[in-house]
Amino acid sequence: MIAASPGVPAAAPPPPVRPLLKWAGGKRQLLPHIRRFVPDHFPRYLEPFFGSGAVFFDLHSRGLLAGRPAILLDINADLVGCYGAVRDEPEAVIAALRRLARGHAQAPEAHYYRVRDGRFNPAREKRRHDGTIAYTPALAAMLIYLNRTGFNGLFRVNRQGRFNVPAGRYARPAICDADHLRRVSAALRGPHVRLALTSFDAVETLAQAGDFVYLDPPYVPVSRTAHFTAYTPCPFGPAEQARLQQIAIALARRGCGVLLSNSTAPDVARLYDGHPEAVAAGLRAYRVPARRAINARATGRGPVAEYLITNLPERETEPGAAGRC
Ligand SMILES: C[S@@+](CC[C@H](N)C(=O)[O-])C[C@H]1O[C@@H](n2cnc3c(N)ncnc32)[C@H](O)[C@@H]1O
């Protein structure tokens, strides 16, 4: 750290960049535990289940990605399209979002459904091609607006692929924080940041020895009622979880720093907690306390344990970490 000259106040650190979207399985509340395993040195950062990017934005905010390539992947075409538009045309997104905020202030619920059904879904449909959606700033602004004002910030599509989340009930939703949106844009615009619409398997060929790879798949449900897999029409079931385990093992053997989060469902325990191949590759399973956020019933949002599975050494202390289960 460079000391400020006498009499010259030190510049305030830039405000941290939070995720732009609310996202099922977002990892903000798990960050104190995740930070315990972030390595001091790594040439590149890879995150193949990007979602709202809580870990990427945390690493970025703490200056740990400066100059380091980051490869971010997700299979959700809306998410990748929206972040791409925010990265490339933040001012146009902000202008459109401000218009949406004004409309919302007049008649919140009616405005929500007019935007969702009359503008967002038809525009999205028109721009869908071959698994991708060519997001414009207007479409990105609508997704951010629906995400901030819709029920629980969910992203869900019906069988026809139409976004169908009902309106939420927020007294004063924060729809447009222009400065924050510019910071998100700048974080993604770095020359070393690559964001792509690709399945997680690609990480197997992309990752090299020394890379830090954070894997946060859709969780194995801990019970039938806790089931949530509505990010995309593609299922993430036992076959995908088993494939992910094999990739995590392959990356650990290759010399990558691997950190994976998942629920403590018995299927996850079988794949990692004492699994001979995983143990031989140096992967250990830690149970950490967490709070489940996506559940329609408030009673389903209590404290739970989650797994952090890693071959990385644990730091002695990390401020804010609340211990293990
Ligand atoms: C638990 S969320 C990640 C949350 C993220 N860590 C955050 O903080 O917001 C899982 C993500 O995996 C994505 N996903 C689901 N199946 C995938 C696949 N086959 N390949 C890549 N991403 C996938 C979903 O779209 C979702 O964004």
The ligand as an SDF file (V2000), in Angstrom:
LIG
                    3D

 27 29  0  0  0  0  0  0  0  0999 V2000
  -26.2870  -21.3620   -8.8850 C   0  0  0  0  0  0  0  0  0  0  0  0
  -26.3660  -20.3790  -10.3450 S   0  0  0  0  0  0  0  0  0  0  0  0
  -24.8510  -19.4770  -10.2840 C   0  0  0  0  0  0  0  0  0  0  0  0
  -24.9780  -18.3330   -9.3640 C   0  0  0  0  0  0  0  0  0  0  0  0
  -23.7730  -17.3970   -9.3460 C   0  0  0  0  0  0  0  0  0  0  0  0
  -22.6280  -17.9950   -8.7200 N   0  0  0  0  0  0  0  0  0  0  0  0
  -24.1530  -16.0970   -8.6520 C   0  0  0  0  0  0  0  0  0  0  0  0
  -23.4960  -15.6940   -7.6940 O   0  0  0  0  0  0  0  0  0  0  0  0
  -25.1510  -15.5090   -9.0820 O   0  0  0  0  0  0  0  0  0  0  0  0
  -26.1010  -21.5300  -11.6100 C   0  0  0  0  0  0  0  0  0  0  0  0
  -25.9280  -20.9360  -12.9930 C   0  0  0  0  0  0  0  0  0  0  0  0
  -25.5930  -21.9990  -13.8880 O   0  0  0  0  0  0  0  0  0  0  0  0
  -26.1810  -21.7480  -15.1480 C   0  0  0  0  0  0  0  0  0  0  0  0
  -26.2250  -23.0340  -15.8520 N   0  0  0  0  0  0  0  0  0  0  0  0
  -27.1590  -24.0210  -15.7800 C   0  0  0  0  0  0  0  0  0  0  0  0
  -26.8070  -25.0520  -16.5700 N   0  0  0  0  0  0  0  0  0  0  0  0
  -25.6180  -24.7250  -17.1380 C   0  0  0  0  0  0  0  0  0  0  0  0
  -24.7290  -25.3670  -18.0290 C   0  0  0  0  0  0  0  0  0  0  0  0
  -25.0050  -26.5800  -18.5270 N   0  0  0  0  0  0  0  0  0  0  0  0
  -23.6030  -24.7460  -18.3940 N   0  0  0  0  0  0  0  0  0  0  0  0
  -23.3140  -23.4870  -17.9240 C   0  0  0  0  0  0  0  0  0  0  0  0
  -24.1180  -22.8130  -17.0770 N   0  0  0  0  0  0  0  0  0  0  0  0
  -25.2480  -23.4310  -16.6780 C   0  0  0  0  0  0  0  0  0  0  0  0
  -27.5110  -21.1240  -14.8310 C   0  0  0  0  0  0  0  0  0  0  0  0
  -27.9620  -20.3520  -15.9320 O   0  0  0  0  0  0  0  0  0  0  0  0
  -27.1840  -20.2710  -13.5940 C   0  0  0  0  0  0  0  0  0  0  0  0
  -26.8670  -18.9620  -13.9670 O   0  0  0  0  0  0  0  0  0  0  0  0
  1  2  1  0
  2  3  1  0
  2 10  1  0
  3  4  1  0
  4  5  1  0
  5  6  1  0
  5  7  1  0
  7  8  2  0
  7  9  1  0
 10 11  1  0
 11 12  1  0
 11 26  1  0
 12 13  1  0
 13 14  1  0
 13 24  1  0
 14 15  1  0
 14 23  1  0
 15 16  2  0
 16 17  1  0
 17 18  1  0
 17 23  2  0
 18 19  1  0
 18 20  2  0
 20 21  1  0
 21 22  2  0
 22 23  1  0
 24 25  1  0
 24 26  1  0
 26 27  1  0
M  CHG  2   2   1   9  -1
M  END
$$$$
